Amino acid sequence: MGRPKALVELGGEPLVRRALRVLADGGCAPLVVVLGAEATAVADLVPSGVHVVVAQGWAEGMGASLRTGLAALAEFDPVPDAALVHLVDLPGVTAAAVARIGARATPDVLLRAAYSGHPAHPVLIGRSHWAGVRAAATGDAGARGYLSGHPDLALVECGDLADPDDVDTPEQLARYRSC
């Protein structure tokens, strides 16, 4: 994309703000945004009241961001029951999908949104899984290794509410802009 996706605009709104709006409208609180490349520029776009943390090892990939975000949530008082993980490059994920997933938050939950049966985002990780996810989150795989084949993982169909396609190229972004 030539710059951090958080700074890319869709409909006049930076993707970081769009993602945070979807999470808030879906009932998520507190909100934590994990920043990496151009953290200062992105932080300037984050609404007040959102907790901002920087993944120092952000160049490693999603694993560093996930570890940083879960560590930040663990410091809250009270500690949330679960973390709903959403990525900035998923503009088709709706507040309704977030609400459907988030409604199942408990300390032991482990679930993923599914689209026509295929697992995707958002992902809901109960705090009893945070240590295991942090230990497994390396490189650009995020929680994938921990979730793959985990006996507690449940899928929640969200294909009726959202589109799971990510925006990694200008062509993919153009598709969303034309809708």
N, C-alpha and C positions, 0 to 999 in steps of 0.2 A: 504494500500500500504506500510505501515511500515515507511513512511516518507511523508513530504508534496509533493503533486502531482507535484508542480511546479519544483521540483528537479528531478523527474523521467525522464529518457531519452527514446526517441523513435527515432530510426535511428541515434543515436549519438548526438541528440539535446535535451536539457532539454525542458520539456513541456512549461515552461515559455517563453523561446526564440521562440519556435515554434508558440505559440499563438501571441506573439508580431510581429513576421515576417508575419503571416497571416493578422493581422490587418493593418500593414504598407503596405503590398502588395495590400490590399483591398482598400487603399486610406485613411485610418484613420489618422488623426493628429489633435491635439496633442495626444500622447499616454501616458496614465496613467496606471501604474500597482499598484494594491493594494496588499500588502503583509500582512501575519499573522505569522503563525508558521515558525520558522527558518528564519525570515525576513532578517537577515544579510547574510546568505548563499545564499538565493535567490537573494537578491539585487546585490550580486557580479556577477550574471549571466545576469543581465539586461543591455542591450546595452546603450551606452551613448546617451543622447538626450531624453530618456524616463523618464518621471516624476514618481518618486517612492514615495508612501505614505504607511504608516503602519496603519492598522486598529487595534487600541488599544484593542478593544473588540472582536478580531478575533475569539476567542473560542466560542462566541455566535453563529457564523455561517455566512452564506452569507449576512444576513441583515446588519451586522456591516461593511462588506466589501463594499457593495453597498452604504451605507450612506457615508462612508469615501471617496469613489471614486467620488460620485456626489458633495460632499462638496469641494473636491480638484478642480474639473472642474469649479465650481462656482467662484473660485478665479482667474482663468485665465483672461487675458486682451488681446483680447476680449474673452468674455465667449462664448464657442462653442454653436451652435444652438441646438445640441443634443448630447447625449452620446450613443455610441454603446457598449453594454455590451456583453462581451464574456468571457467564462470560460476556464481556463487552461486545464481542463480535457476533452476537446472536440477536439481531434486531427483530426477528420473527417470533421470539418468545414473548408472550403476553402476560399482563398482570393476572389474568384469569388462570393461566397455567401455573404461575408462581403461587397463587392462592390455593390451587388444588394440591400442589405438592406441600406447601408450607402448612396446610391444615393438619398434616400428619406428624408434626414435630413432636418428638419425645426424645429423652436422652438415649434410647436404644435404637432409634429408627435408622434405617439405611435404605434409601430408595432413590430411584432415578425416574425422571420423566421418560416415557416411551412414545414413539411416533410410529404407528402401524407395527407395534411390537418391537421396534428397534430402540435400544437404550440411547439416551442423549441427555441434554440438560433442560432444566436445572436438576441438580443433585441435592438431596437432603441427607446430611450426615449428623446423626445423634452424637452428643459429646462423649458417650462411652466408646465411640470409634475414633475419636480425634487422634489419640496417640498412635494407633495403628496406621491411620491414614498418613499422618505426618512422617512416620518411619518409612512408609512405602512410597511417598511422593518424591520422585526424583525425575530429573530431566523434564521433558515436555509431556510426560504422561499424566501428570496430576494424580488423581485418585484411581485411575484406570486399573492398575495392578491390584490394588486393595479390593476394589469392587468386583473384579472379574472372578466369577465363580463363588463369591462369598455366599454362604448359606443364608444369611440374613437379608440379602438384597432383594428388594421387591421393585417391580416396575409399575408405574401408574401411567395409564394411557392419557396423553395430552394432545393427540393428533387432531382432535375436534376443536382445540383451542389455540393452537400455535403452530409455527413452522420452525423446525429445528435447524435449518440450513445456516451455516456460518458465512461470514463475509471475510474472505481472505484475499480477494483480488478486486481490482477496480471493476471488472466485468460483473462479479457477483454483487457488488454494491450498486451498480447500474440497474440490476434486476429489481432490487428493492426500491430504488428511486423511481422506477417506472410504474410501480404498483399504486 
